[in-house]
Amino acid sequence: MYKKDLMAMQPLNATEAMRKTVREDIPQKVSEWSAPRYKYSLFARCLVEQDVLKVALFFPDALRTGGQLPSYEVFLNRAEKKFITYDRMEDKWREATADHLKWPRYISSSDGTWMSPDDKETVKAYLGGKKAGYSGVLEYQEKLREEALERRHRKETDPWDADLSLTPGLPRDWDRWVDKVGIPQNYIFYHYRKRGAKQGFCTYCGKEVPLTVKPRHNKTGRCLCCRHEITFKAAGKQSRLSTGLNCVYLLQPRPDGFVIREFWAERFYRKDACNRPEVRCHEQKRVILDLQLNRRTYYMGLYKNKTYRWIAGMPSTSYYSPEASYYFHGDKPGRVYGKTLPHLLAGPLGRTGLMELLRGNGMVVNPDDYFYILKERPQLEQLAKAGLPRLTAESIASFGSVDDLLKMDLGHGLAKALGIDTQRLGRLRQYNGGRCFLSWLQWEKGQDTQVDDTALQELCRWEITPGKLSFILDRMSPVQVRNYLLRQMADSGMDCEQVLTTWQDYLSMAKKLKMDTNDPIIYRVKLLRRRHDELVVRCQQKDYKRRAVPVRKKFPNVEKICRSLKKKYEYADETYAIIAPAGIVDILVEGAMLCHCIGGSDIYWDRIQRHETYILFLRKVSCPETPYYTLEIEPNGTVRQKRTKFDRQNSDIEEAKKFLTKWQKVVASRLTKADRKKAVKSRALREQEFEQMRKDNVVSASDKMKENAEEKM
């Protein structure tokens, strides 16, 4: 359309019928609170000339003052699928749709548009839409805008679809494999009987099976027929049961390499149809890799806020994005479909070590993570092929935070690279040891000693590394530590982590009080919890302000950090409140009133100084000045510890957990990028904090190797 030709078209001025209608349009009172409203808020005329539709739009106020010319003239060409508007008020051409032009405030919609019946039909016939008149014009313009937007989107999405079209179809037995193998949760549903049910329905067998033991709701066991692990469920206890989401993976060949397809699968059971479960399996991500392991990633998400489809890249990490659930449910180890692997092993996967890792981990792994790390750290292949599946899996899981194993030089043999000898490498293989077991073997070699394998397995089950015991290993052997922990757990009812924390706090306070911590009666005290609480009381007896002076000198940033917590972390509802301390004195007073160790140990001050954790107070709104619980949190709101009087956690904390969950969501919305970085660092420090603390005379072989490597750099 040429603007010169458009301006030469027949003019459309106001008609006598329009002026008469304006004069007779008396404003009507719609409601008591709104201004009177006219029946018509817009007038329009149209004509078709040289296959161009011209629509003239008139404002009622202009007509009432004797105006003849339209305010806007809209030109539409159906052959070219174009439209343009001439603004007579400002003598400008505009490309906006009619509803985005400048309108007086009293024009709110097209419902009050006056147009002759013939003109309405002219618009409808020319544009071929469902609507007539002004609404038909707007409908046509929006349609053209949608088509233009779709063309722009297709320029981006067509290459994606072409790439994804090379993905093979699903295997024929995929649905059955997902149900029987991919979803590992299975149940036996039984009907309650006073003397115990004698048979139940096994969801794996798909039939009634005998029961030799008296079943109890939620108790685990094994089916006598299929021998699969099951959970007993009493029929009628719940209306609907879900297995929860499980990641399952399918690897398939492509002309340019292979594709890893990630699915989320779950099974549902209804109360009245336990023998007819509903299995859902949705594909969420595809990772396409070539022979050099270069990757292209696609995920199923909301594209441009319009439709769900495959999108190139990774989902947004924003807590409020539609794809946020991916990071809660996806990208986790899962069962890998095995029937496509032989063909891939003969080709692109033949020398990657994936099959060895799968065999060692029961076909459960995250292949996407494996190949991502393998591209960055080729040593992972040799580690996977060395018969150490657990160590390999843990190295994958800790990639990015504890990555030293994947930087090792394997040129002089695996044992030397791991910082151990051949005999210890055999023990590592025998017990399928992970990073914790390896750290003990490295400690053994550095100390030129050997620890009982049973004790090592027990310590590794508790996830206790030599670094976590560096405060006591100069006085007690690992076997003695294991035995001491077992006794204290039995006497106090605390779990291993609580005993270990209490023990370390106790020795820290004892040293501060100038007690002889080298005396076995002191460092191996019988009633650990009671003696710990006694030392807490002794530490509280000092003047708080005087005690704050050396803390302030040793940790100069703690006061400032405490003051900065108020805006970001304080929150309250009708029952509970989270309060930030104003400084060191507040924390000391809190510790004294609750008789716990928060003010008697440098550990917590050091963590605050490093932004590893912060101290907050949980109070009841009804008694805001009375200490209730002290919280140790990470920068993202993760609660490490909740302690009340005498370092305990009572049953009443269960009532506050819903509030803490709500508070964490509020905190998540306040976090900055810097806070999230601190949270990642805090999480890493939580795993390796004690490993970095070691005595001058307790240096493992791996530490020596790392120091040597740093010197070379």
N, C-alpha and C positions, 0 to 999 in steps of 0.2 A: 504494500500500500504506500502510495506517494502522498505526502502531506498536501502538496499543491492540488492534486486531484480531489482529495477529500474536502478541502476548503471550497472547491468549485461546485460541490454538490448542492442540490436544492436546499435552501434554508428552511428551517422548521421553527416558526415563531409561535407564540402563544395563540390559541384559538379562543373564539367567543365562548365555546362550551367550557373551556378551562377557567376563563375569567368569571363566568357565571357560577361555576361550582365553588370557586374560592369565596365569592361574595356570600353564597348561601351556607357555607361551612361555618356553623356556629360552634364555638368551643363548648364541650360538655365536661361537667365535673365528674371525674372518675372515682375519687375517694376524698375523704376529709383532709388527708395530709398531702395530696399531690395537686399540682397546678392543673387548671382546665386543659383539655386536650382536644385538638382538631381531629376530624375524621381522616383527612388526607394530609400527610406530611411531605408528599412529593408528587409532582405531576410529570408526565412523560408523553412524548410523541415519537413516531418512528416512520421510516420509509426505506425501501430497497432501491438502490440505483447503481447500475453497472456491477451487479452481484455483490454489493457492499451494503450492509445494514447500518443505518445511521439512527441512533437513539438520542433524542434531545431530552435533558432532565431540567426541570424548572423548580425553583424554590417557591413555596407559597408566599412568603413575605415579599418577594420581588414582584409576584403577580398582583398582590394587594396594592402595591404602590404604583401600578400601571406599567410594570416592566413587560417587554415583548420578547426579549432574547432569552435563550436557555442559559443556565449557569454552566452546564457541561454538555458536550456532544461526544457520544461514545460511538466509535466506528469499529465494526466487526467484519472480517473477511473469512468466510467459512472455507474457501478454496485454499487460502494460504495459512489458515488456522492462526490468525493474528488478530489483535485488537489494540486500539490506542484511543486516548481520550484527549479532547481539546478543552482546556480550562479557559472559558471566556472571561472569568473574573480577574485572572492574572495574566491572560494572554500567553499560556504555556501549554505545551504538549506533555501529557502524563501517561506512564505505562502501568500505573497501578490498577488493580481491579476496582470495580465500582464501590465496594464496601470500604476501600482504603483511601478514597478521595476525602477532601476536606468538606465535612458536612456541618451545618448548624446543629446546635445541641438538641433542638426539638425533633430532629430526624434521627430516630433510633433504629428503624428497621424498614424493610420493604413492604410490610403488611399494609401500610397506609398509602400506597401509591395509586394515583388516579391515572388510568390509561383507557382509551376507548377499546371496546371489545374487538374491533377490526385490527387495531394496532397490536393488541395482545396476541391475536392469532397469527399476525404477520411475524412477530418475534418467534413464536413457537414453531411455525412452519419453516422459517429460514434456518434457525439453529438446530432444529430436530431434537429438541430436548423434551423433558416431561413437563417443564414449567413454562409459563407464558409471562409476557411483560418484563418488568424490571427483574423479577426473580429468575426468569429464563436467561436474561443477560448475565446475571451474576453466576448462575449455574454453569453457563458455557465458559465464562472466564476462569472459574475455578477448575473446570475440567481441563482447560488448556494448561493452567499452572501445574496441575497434577501430572499431566503427560510430560511437561518439560522437566519437572522434578524427577520423574521416573527415568527419563532419558539420561539425566545427569547421574543418577544412581547406577544405572545399568553400565555406564562407562567404567564404574568401579567394580561392580559385582559380576559382570560377565566374565572377566578373566578369572575370578575366584571360581565361578561355576565350571568353567572350562578345565581348570586345574583339578577340581574335585570330581569331575565326571570320569576321571581315570581310575577312581577307587572301585575295586571289585564289589560285587554284591555280597550279602551275608551268607555264610555257610548254611546248608540245608538243615543241619541239626542245631543251629545256633540257639533257638528258643529253648529246646530241651536242655542243652548244655548250661545255659544261664540258670535255669530252674534247678537242675540237679547238682551242678558243680560251682557255677559262678556265685550263687547265693548259698553260703555255707550254713546258715541257721536252719535247723530242722527241729520239729517238735513232735511230741506224742500227746495227743488230746485224749483225756479220759474223763469218765463221769464218776463223780465222787460216790464212794461206797464206805459204809461205816468200818468195815474190816479191810478196806483197801480194794481198789479196782484190780481185776484180774486180766483185763485186756484194754488196749487203747488204739487209737488210729495214728500210725506213723506217717508223717508227711513226706518222708523220702520214699518209703516202700509204697505208699498210696493204698494201704490196706490195714485191716485190724491185725494187731500183733499181740502176743502174750506178754504179760508183765509178771516177773518173778519177785520184784521188790514192791513195797508199798509206795506208790508215787506221791509226791508232794509238789504242790504248785511252785513253779520256778526252780525246782531242783533239777540238776543236770544228771545225765546218765548216758547209757548206750542202748540202742535198739538191739534186741536179741536176733532179729532177722538180718538187717543190713549192716549192723555193727557201727553205724554212724553215731556220732555224738549228738544227743538230743536234749531238749529242755522239756520237762513235763508241764503241761498246761491243763488246768481243770476247766472243762467245758462249762461255759456259763459265767466264768469269773470276769470276763471282759467282753464288751460288745464287738470290738475290732482289734486285731493284732497285726502289727507290721514288723517285719524283720529289720527295718531301717535300710538306708541306702548302702550299697556295696559297689565299689569300683570293679569293673571287669574290663579286660583288654583283649583286643583282636589285632593281630599283626598280619598284614596281607601284602603281597608283592604288587608293584606297579612298574610300568615301563621305565620310569626314571629312578627306581629304588624300591622303597617300601613305605607303608603307612601304618601308624599306630593309632588305633581307634579306641577312645575311652568311652565306656558306657556306665550309666548309673542304673543299678537294678535293685528291686525290692519286691517282696512278696506280701500280699495282704490276705488275712483270713477274717471272714465274718462269723459272728456267733452261731448262726444257723447253717453255715456251709463250710465247716472246717476241712472237708474233703474236696472242696472245689476252690482252691486259692486263686487269687488274681495276681499274675506276675506282670510287672511293668519294667521295661528296659528302654532307656532313652540314651541316645548317643549325644555326648556333650562336647567332645573335642577330637580333632584329628591333627596328627603331626606327621607331615610328609618329609621323609629324609632321603637324600641321594646317597650314592656309594661313599662319599666323603663325609657323611653324617651332617651335611648342611641341612637346615631345617626350615620348613614353612608351617606355621601353626594356624589352625582355624578353630573357632569355637561357636557353639550355638547360642545366639543372644538376640537382643532386641536391636534391630538395625534402624538407626535414625528415628527411634521412638515410633516406628510404624509397624514392623512385622518381625517375627522371629525367623531367623535364617542363619546360614553359615557366614561368619565374619572373620576376616583375616586378622591375625594378631592374638593377643591375650585379653581376657576380660578385665574390666576396670577393677582396681583394688579398693575403690571407694565403698565405705560402709553402706551408703545409701543408693548405690547403683543397682540396677536390676540383676546384674550378674554377681553380686556380692556373695550369694550362696555358694558359688563355685569354690571359693576358698575355704568354705566350711565342710563341703561334702566331697569335692573332687581332688584330683592330683594326688591320690594316695595309693599305697601298694594294694594290689588286687590280683585275683586269679587271672592267668593268661591262658587263652584258648590254645590248645596244643597241636591241633591237626594241621594248621598252616605252617608250623615251624619247620618240619623236615625240608619242605621246598625252599624256604628262606635260608636254612642253614647250608644248603647246597649252593647258595648264591651270596647275597649281600651280608648275611649274618654269620657266615661260616667262621670268621675269626674275630668275633666281638666279645666272646666269653659270656654271652647272654644265656646260652643253654646250660652252662655249668652253674650259673647263679640260680637259674630257675630250678634245676634239679636239687640244689642244696637248700632251697627255701620253699619246697613243696609247691612249685609253680606259682608262688605268690611274690610279686615284685611290681615296681612301677617302672615299666620299660622306658617311658618317656624320660624320667629322671636319669635312668642308667645311661642312655645314649647322649643326653645333654652333657653329663659329666665326663663320659668317655671321650667326647670331642675335645673337652678342655684338658682332661687328665688321662692320657693313654695308659698310664700305669694301672688304671682300674681293671683293664682286661686281664693283666697278669695276676692281680689280686683275686679276681673272680675265678680264675683257672687254678688257683693254688689250693683249693679245697677249704676255703675259709668263707663260707656263704654268709655267716652272721656278721663277721667283720666287714665284709664287702657291703652288705645291706646297711650297716650302721654308718659306714663311711659315706654312702650315698645320702642317707638321711641328714648327716651333719655337714654336708658340703656347704661352704660359705661361712661357717663359723669355726668348726674344728676340722681343718682341711690338711693337717700336716701329713697324714698317711698318704694322701694322694699326691704329695710333692716329693715322695721318696725316690731315691736313685736305686733302681733294681740291677744296676750293672754288676754288683759284687754279690748277688744272691739275695733271696727274699729274707732269710733270717737276719742277715746283717742290716738290711734296709729297715727291718722292723725293730732293730735295736736289741735283738735276742740271739740265742745260739740255736743250733740245729735241734738239740734235745728239747728245748723249750718250744720251738716251732712245732715239734711233734705233739707236745701237750696241748698247744693251741688248737691244732687240728683235731685231736682226740675229743676235746670237750666243746668243739665248735665255738671257741671263745670269741667274744666281741672286743670292743675297745677297752672295756673295764678289765677283762681278763688279761689282755695284752699289757695294760699299764702295770699290772701286778708282776707279770713276767719280766718286764723291763726293770721294775724296782728290785726284783730278786737278783737279776744279773748285776745291777749297780751295787747291791749290798753283798754280793757273793754268798747268797744263801738260797734256801728253797723252802717254800711254804707248802703245807699240806694241801693237796688238791681239793679235799672236801671243804676246808676252810675258805679257800679261794672261791669256790663255787657259791658258798653261802654269802660271802662279801659281795660277789658280783650280782647275786640275786637281789641284794639290797641296793645295788648300784653305788657301792662305796669303793672309791679309787684310793690309791696311796696318798694322793694330794689331799683328800678329805680327812685323812688320818695323820697328816703331817704334824699336828699339834701333840700327838701322843706316841707316834711310832719310835721316837728316840728312847722311850721308857718301857714300851710293851710290844710284844711280837704280834703279827696279824692274827695268829691263833688265839692268843690271850685276849685281843680286842674282840674277836668274834664271840668268845665265851662270855666276856663281860657284857657285851650288848645283849646276848640272849638272856642273861640273868636279869638285867635291868628291864628289859621288855616284859618279862614274866612278872616281875615285882611291881612295876609301875602301871602296866596296862598301856604304855605308850608304844607307838610304832618305832621302827628303827631310826627313821629320820628325826623324830622328836627326841629320842634318847641321845642321838649324836649331837644335835643342836644344844640340848640341855647340858651335856657333858662339856662341850666346848665353851659355852657361856660360863659354866661353873669354874672351869680352870682359869678362864680369863679374869673373872672376879677374884678368885683366890690369889692369883698373881698380883693383882692390883692391891689387895689387902696385905701383901707381903707375907703370904703363907708359903711354906716350903712345898712347892708343887713337884719336887723330885722325890718326896716321901710317898711310898706306895699307899699309906693310909689316907693321904690327901688325894692323889690323882686316881686312885682306884677305890674311891669311897663306896661303901656298901649301899647306903640309901641315897642314891644320887639325887633324886628329885627333892627329898626333904632337905638335904645339905645345900642344894642349889637355892631353894627358897630362903634358907637361913642366911646365906650370903647376900641375897637380894636385900633382905631387911637390914643387914649390917651396912651395905653400901648406901642405903637410903638415909642413914642416920647423919650423914654429913650435911653441911649447909649447902643448899641448892645453888645459890649464887656463887659461892666460893668454888663449888665443883664445876660451875659453868666456865670459869676463867680459863683453866688449862685446856678444856675442850675447845673453847673459842680460838685459842692460840694454835692448837694442833690442827683444827679443822676450820679455817677462817671463813669458808663459804657457806657453812651450814646455816647460820642465822639468815643470810640473804635468801638462800634456797627455801627455807621454811616460810618466809614472808611471801615468796612468789607463788606458793601453793594455793593460797586462799581463793583466788579468782577462778582457777581451773578445776579444783577438786572439791570445793565445798558444795554441799547439796543437802536438802532436807525434804521430808514429806510430813505427813501428819504424826508419824510415830517415831521415826529415827532421823538422825542428822549426822553428816560427816563434817568434822571441824578440823581445820589445819592449825598446827601449833604456831605460835608467834615467834618461837625461837627455842634455844637450847633449854632454858629454864622450864618452859612448859612441858617439854618432853621428860625432863628429870622429875618434875612434880607428878606427872602421869605415871611414870614408872614407880615412884614411891607409893602413891596411893593404891595402885593395883598390885604392888609387891612383886613386880616382875623385873626382868634383867635389862630392860631397854636403856636405862641410864647407867648401868654398871659395866657395860662392855663397849670397847671402841669399834666393834664390828659394825654396828648400825650407823655410827657417825661417819665411818669411812664410806659406807654404801651411799649415804646421802651426799657426801662430798663429791662422789664420782657419778652422781645421778643414776646409780644402779637401782636404789629403792628410796622411797620416802616414808615418813611416819605420819599417820593421820589418826584422829580419835573418832570412834563411833560412840555417839551419845543417844540417849533417849530424849525426845523433845520435851517430855514432861519434867526431866531433870537435866537440863543442858550443862550444868556445872559439875555434875557428878560423873567421874570416869566410869565407863562401862566396858568397852573393848578398845584395845590398841591395835591398829592395823599397820602392817608393813606391806606397801604396795610397790609395784613396778610402774614406770612412767605411763604405761598405757592403761592403768587401772587394775591389772592383774594382782590379786591379793595373795601374797606369799604366806603371811601369818595373821591369825586373829587370836589375840590372847587377852584374857581377863585376869582376875586375881590369881596370884601365884603361878603365872605363866600357863594357865589352864585354858581350855576351850570347852565350855559347858554346853549342855543340850539346848539352852535358850538361844544359842546362835542360829539354830535352824529357823527360828521365827524371823530373823533379820536377813536371811539369805536372799529373799525376794527383793528386799530393799537394796541390797548390795548389787544385785543383778541390774536393777533399774538405774542405780547410780553409775554403774559401769557403762551403760548405754549413753547416759548423759555426758560422761567424761569422754567417751569415744567421739562424740560430736564436737568437743572442744579441742581435741588434740591437733597440734600442728605437725608439719613434716619433721621438724626437729624432734618433737616428742616421740614420733614413731621410730626415728632412728635411735633415740635413747632406749626405747623399749626393746628393739632388736638387740642392741648391745647388752642390755640388762639380761635378756633371755640367755644370751651366750655366756655371760659372766656367771649366771646361775648354774650352768652346766660345768663350767671349768674354773670357778672361783678358787676352790680349794686346791685344784691341780696346779695353779700358779703360785701357791704358797708352799714353799719347801725350805727345809733347813739347809744350811750351807754344806753340811756333810751328807745330805740325802738328795743326790742328783741322779736321775735315771739315765739310762743309755740313750734314750730318745732325746732327752733334754740336751745331752752333750752333743749329739749329732746336729741338733737344731742350732746350737750356739756356734758350732764349727761352720755350718752353712752360712750363718749370718756374718761371720768374720770374713768368709770368702767373698761375699757380696760387697 
